[in-house]
Amino acid sequence: MRRKWKKWTALLAAGMMILSGCGQGSTGEQNAAGGQNAADEAASDVSASTEETEEKGDNGDSAKTVINFYYWDEAQKAGMDELVRLFEESQDDIIVESTIVPFGEYFTKLQTALPTGTGPDVFWMNISAPDYIEPGLLLDITDKIEEAGIDMSKFPEAVTGMYEVEGRIYGIPKDYDGTAVYYNKAIFDEMGVEYPKADWTWEDMLATAQALTNETHYGIVANPDGNSGYQNYVFQNGGNLMDENKMPTVNSEPVVEAIQFLHDLMYKYKVSPTGAEQLEFGYSDMFISGQTAMITDGSWNVNKYYEAMGDDFQIAELPQNVQKGATTHGVAYVIAANSSNTDAAWEFVKFAATKEAQEATAKSAIPAYEGAAEVWKTLYPNQDVQILLDSVDYASPNPRYAKNSTEAAQILTDTISAIWLDENADIQAMLDEAQEKMLEVINEE
């Protein structure tokens, strides 16, 4: 018998979705680079102001502008500290004060602070950008980009498009995500199981997971997150979560089949921890601790796993079914429209967008600037991180629905949570209900 896990006594469906990276939830609407990181645990008692402040320089007579910078990922603190240091060394007029706001609080704080002018001057943004662009909370930086001569073609189109509305640009990409299957080499060696090969299939992955499952560990964890988990399998099955008109298709046959496959890994084949076990122990932590041999996850967690597991941490291609498929996403630097320090804020964003700055901060995420990823690759000489970069070539972006996207996406998040916790889930019926509710939200006047 497999190890007896302590039973979870309160199965909270709403809490099922562990934040992923680059911080994304079930629909991938949180970011590419946040993950199940310590950002969710970091204390945050933020009191920031966008009012211009002055600080005496070293010579006692030069005033400096202080700008506030928010981001959500504690795991990227070293990189962001380095960015601020390099920027402050590059000029004498601006000081950057950074604040880490845990992802669970991040957008609530922005929604409260930005309209009143008490939020940050510069901050990270993800696929939720339209929710801030439409009410005029993000600064249109199109003209500034043109004046500075910034070549936006140097950034991935899948990411730049997330921050453009009607030809106007509201953010400059910081990073982008790749997705892969991560595996524990030591467990494969212990069990005498062959490492995953390129172009393997769902059937191959299931057989490998079965061969790796014993009383000590599961073969794989069926990650319930959208960006790093189930969305990838939907795309591999030839499906999508929305149509060309950005209306939901979450109850379509390819989606149902993909979710059923992952559900079967937990409850039919028993090669993955159940939803309750994942909720209790954390799917990422279960992989790190050797309780699972494989996990589907994003590039933002490479450094986390490498630091915990060393060269036992290895990377394989995502499996394919009907086709190859993956999800991609990316974070951008944006500026508050009502900041009183927009010129200073732009200087910081402009600097952060350079290849040199992105190379210097490469440790915790794949830099967005063309070619800067080569520095990121050198940090992991014994892991095939090129697999993550290549996944972007066949990846699809996270869904952004035609209207009320965040609210509609939350309905799917809650549904996936319920499916993961229910051994007897009627997946077609539950996704039919989610589809109906999402359409109601999207069609609200």
WOWOKA-V711195 format. One record per residue. N is the residue number from 1. D_CENTER is the distance of its C-alpha to the mean C-alpha in Angstrom with 2 decimals. Layout:
n = {N | N}
d_center = {D_CENTER | D_CENTER}
This chain:
n = {1 | 2 | 3 | 4 | 5 | 6 | 7 | 8 | 9 | 10 | 11 | 12 | 13 | 14 | 15 | 16 | 17 | 18 | 19 | 20 | 21 | 22 | 23 | 24 | 25 | 26 | 27 | 28 | 29 | 30 | 31 | 32 | 33 | 34 | 35 | 36 | 37 | 38 | 39 | 40 | 41 | 42 | 43 | 44 | 45 | 46 | 47 | 48 | 49 | 50 | 51 | 52 | 53 | 54 | 55 | 56 | 57 | 58 | 59 | 60 | 61 | 62 | 63 | 64 | 65 | 66 | 67 | 68 | 69 | 70 | 71 | 72 | 73 | 74 | 75 | 76 | 77 | 78 | 79 | 80 | 81 | 82 | 83 | 84 | 85 | 86 | 87 | 88 | 89 | 90 | 91 | 92 | 93 | 94 | 95 | 96 | 97 | 98 | 99 | 100 | 101 | 102 | 103 | 104 | 105 | 106 | 107 | 108 | 109 | 110 | 111 | 112 | 113 | 114 | 115 | 116 | 117 | 118 | 119 | 120 | 121 | 122 | 123 | 124 | 125 | 126 | 127 | 128 | 129 | 130 | 131 | 132 | 133 | 134 | 135 | 136 | 137 | 138 | 139 | 140 | 141 | 142 | 143 | 144 | 145 | 146 | 147 | 148 | 149 | 150 | 151 | 152 | 153 | 154 | 155 | 156 | 157 | 158 | 159 | 160 | 161 | 162 | 163 | 164 | 165 | 166 | 167 | 168 | 169 | 170 | 171 | 172 | 173 | 174 | 175 | 176 | 177 | 178 | 179 | 180 | 181 | 182 | 183 | 184 | 185 | 186 | 187 | 188 | 189 | 190 | 191 | 192 | 193 | 194 | 195 | 196 | 197 | 198 | 199 | 200 | 201 | 202 | 203 | 204 | 205 | 206 | 207 | 208 | 209 | 210 | 211 | 212 | 213 | 214 | 215 | 216 | 217 | 218 | 219 | 220 | 221 | 222 | 223 | 224 | 225 | 226 | 227 | 228 | 229 | 230 | 231 | 232 | 233 | 234 | 235 | 236 | 237 | 238 | 239 | 240 | 241 | 242 | 243 | 244 | 245 | 246 | 247 | 248 | 249 | 250 | 251 | 252 | 253 | 254 | 255 | 256 | 257 | 258 | 259 | 260 | 261 | 262 | 263 | 264 | 265 | 266 | 267 | 268 | 269 | 270 | 271 | 272 | 273 | 274 | 275 | 276 | 277 | 278 | 279 | 280 | 281 | 282 | 283 | 284 | 285 | 286 | 287 | 288 | 289 | 290 | 291 | 292 | 293 | 294 | 295 | 296 | 297 | 298 | 299 | 300 | 301 | 302 | 303 | 304 | 305 | 306 | 307 | 308 | 309 | 310 | 311 | 312 | 313 | 314 | 315 | 316 | 317 | 318 | 319 | 320 | 321 | 322 | 323 | 324 | 325 | 326 | 327 | 328 | 329 | 330 | 331 | 332 | 333 | 334 | 335 | 336 | 337 | 338 | 339 | 340 | 341 | 342 | 343 | 344 | 345 | 346 | 347 | 348 | 349 | 350 | 351 | 352 | 353 | 354 | 355 | 356 | 357 | 358 | 359 | 360 | 361 | 362 | 363 | 364 | 365 | 366 | 367 | 368 | 369 | 370 | 371 | 372 | 373 | 374 | 375 | 376 | 377 | 378 | 379 | 380 | 381 | 382 | 383 | 384 | 385 | 386 | 387 | 388 | 389 | 390 | 391 | 392 | 393 | 394 | 395 | 396 | 397 | 398 | 399 | 400 | 401 | 402 | 403 | 404 | 405 | 406 | 407 | 408 | 409 | 410 | 411 | 412 | 413 | 414 | 415 | 416 | 417 | 418 | 419 | 420 | 421 | 422 | 423 | 424 | 425 | 426 | 427 | 428 | 429 | 430 | 431 | 432 | 433 | 434 | 435 | 436 | 437 | 438 | 439 | 440 | 441 | 442 | 443 | 444 | 445}
d_center = {35.57 | 32.00 | 31.38 | 31.83 | 28.66 | 29.34 | 29.08 | 26.62 | 28.97 | 26.90 | 24.41 | 22.33 | 20.57 | 18.74 | 17.19 | 16.19 | 12.52 | 11.04 | 7.95 | 4.99 | 2.63 | 2.87 | 3.84 | 4.15 | 7.72 | 10.14 | 10.07 | 6.45 | 7.65 | 5.69 | 3.32 | 2.46 | 4.64 | 5.56 | 5.94 | 9.45 | 10.80 | 13.98 | 12.66 | 13.33 | 16.78 | 17.71 | 20.59 | 20.37 | 23.58 | 22.94 | 25.84 | 25.26 | 27.39 | 27.21 | 30.96 | 32.25 | 33.57 | 35.79 | 36.20 | 39.18 | 38.61 | 40.25 | 43.46 | 43.65 | 43.92 | 40.71 | 38.27 | 34.52 | 31.90 | 29.15 | 25.77 | 23.02 | 19.41 | 16.59 | 13.14 | 11.22 | 10.48 | 13.77 | 12.84 | 12.86 | 16.16 | 18.35 | 16.81 | 16.95 | 20.45 | 21.48 | 20.42 | 22.48 | 25.32 | 25.59 | 25.57 | 28.19 | 30.28 | 30.21 | 32.04 | 34.23 | 33.49 | 30.03 | 28.45 | 24.78 | 24.10 | 20.56 | 19.22 | 16.25 | 15.56 | 13.73 | 10.81 | 13.25 | 15.72 | 13.97 | 14.46 | 17.72 | 19.02 | 18.27 | 19.95 | 22.87 | 23.36 | 22.79 | 25.63 | 28.00 | 27.34 | 26.43 | 22.76 | 21.34 | 22.53 | 19.33 | 15.77 | 12.10 | 11.10 | 8.49 | 9.72 | 11.98 | 14.12 | 17.07 | 17.59 | 18.50 | 20.16 | 22.56 | 24.17 | 24.52 | 22.32 | 20.76 | 23.20 | 24.08 | 24.00 | 25.41 | 28.82 | 27.64 | 25.69 | 28.88 | 31.13 | 29.16 | 29.22 | 25.49 | 24.90 | 21.74 | 22.29 | 21.09 | 17.45 | 15.72 | 17.05 | 14.04 | 12.30 | 15.60 | 16.39 | 13.70 | 15.73 | 19.17 | 21.54 | 25.07 | 25.05 | 24.08 | 21.21 | 19.35 | 16.77 | 16.65 | 13.58 | 12.53 | 10.30 | 8.80 | 7.15 | 9.68 | 10.10 | 13.27 | 15.45 | 16.01 | 19.51 | 21.96 | 24.86 | 27.27 | 27.07 | 27.68 | 30.63 | 31.95 | 32.02 | 33.28 | 30.57 | 29.84 | 26.46 | 24.32 | 25.59 | 24.29 | 24.55 | 24.68 | 24.55 | 23.51 | 27.07 | 26.80 | 23.69 | 25.51 | 28.61 | 26.84 | 25.22 | 28.69 | 30.29 | 27.97 | 28.35 | 31.11 | 32.12 | 29.87 | 26.53 | 24.75 | 24.00 | 20.36 | 17.93 | 16.91 | 13.33 | 13.19 | 9.50 | 9.09 | 6.19 | 7.30 | 10.69 | 13.27 | 12.29 | 12.99 | 16.34 | 17.15 | 16.95 | 18.94 | 21.49 | 22.04 | 20.53 | 18.33 | 17.30 | 19.27 | 22.32 | 23.39 | 24.26 | 20.79 | 22.36 | 20.84 | 22.00 | 20.40 | 23.82 | 24.70 | 26.02 | 23.30 | 20.65 | 23.09 | 23.93 | 20.39 | 19.83 | 23.36 | 22.78 | 19.99 | 22.19 | 25.11 | 23.47 | 23.53 | 26.81 | 28.97 | 28.52 | 27.36 | 25.38 | 22.22 | 22.09 | 22.62 | 20.30 | 22.41 | 22.21 | 18.42 | 18.48 | 21.14 | 20.13 | 16.32 | 15.24 | 13.71 | 16.94 | 19.05 | 17.98 | 18.68 | 21.97 | 23.19 | 23.32 | 21.46 | 21.96 | 18.91 | 15.32 | 12.85 | 9.60 | 7.25 | 8.74 | 7.19 | 9.43 | 12.41 | 14.23 | 13.97 | 15.50 | 17.91 | 19.25 | 19.87 | 21.27 | 22.61 | 23.78 | 23.64 | 19.93 | 19.93 | 17.89 | 19.03 | 18.34 | 16.89 | 19.97 | 21.41 | 23.62 | 24.86 | 22.86 | 20.01 | 16.66 | 12.97 | 9.86 | 8.51 | 6.69 | 7.39 | 8.26 | 12.01 | 14.87 | 16.98 | 20.37 | 21.91 | 24.67 | 27.16 | 26.70 | 30.15 | 28.82 | 27.29 | 29.21 | 28.11 | 24.48 | 24.69 | 26.21 | 23.26 | 20.68 | 23.08 | 23.29 | 19.55 | 19.34 | 21.99 | 21.65 | 23.36 | 21.02 | 17.90 | 19.76 | 20.67 | 17.17 | 15.86 | 15.70 | 12.24 | 10.26 | 11.77 | 13.83 | 13.98 | 17.78 | 19.80 | 21.14 | 19.29 | 17.27 | 20.69 | 20.64 | 17.33 | 19.05 | 22.08 | 20.37 | 20.16 | 23.55 | 23.91 | 20.60 | 20.24 | 17.01 | 18.46 | 17.34 | 13.67 | 15.00 | 17.27 | 14.79 | 13.76 | 17.47 | 17.43 | 13.97 | 13.72 | 11.46 | 10.02 | 13.21 | 14.63 | 17.91 | 21.18 | 21.72 | 20.41 | 17.05 | 15.27 | 18.26 | 18.54 | 15.00 | 15.74 | 18.76 | 16.93 | 14.63 | 17.97 | 19.62 | 17.26 | 17.72 | 21.43 | 21.57 | 19.99 | 22.57 | 25.53 | 27.33 | 29.49 | 26.98 | 28.38 | 25.20 | 26.94 | 28.45 | 25.34 | 23.38 | 26.57 | 26.53 | 22.88 | 23.77 | 26.80 | 25.14 | 22.39 | 25.22 | 27.15 | 24.43 | 23.82 | 27.60 | 28.41 | 30.59}
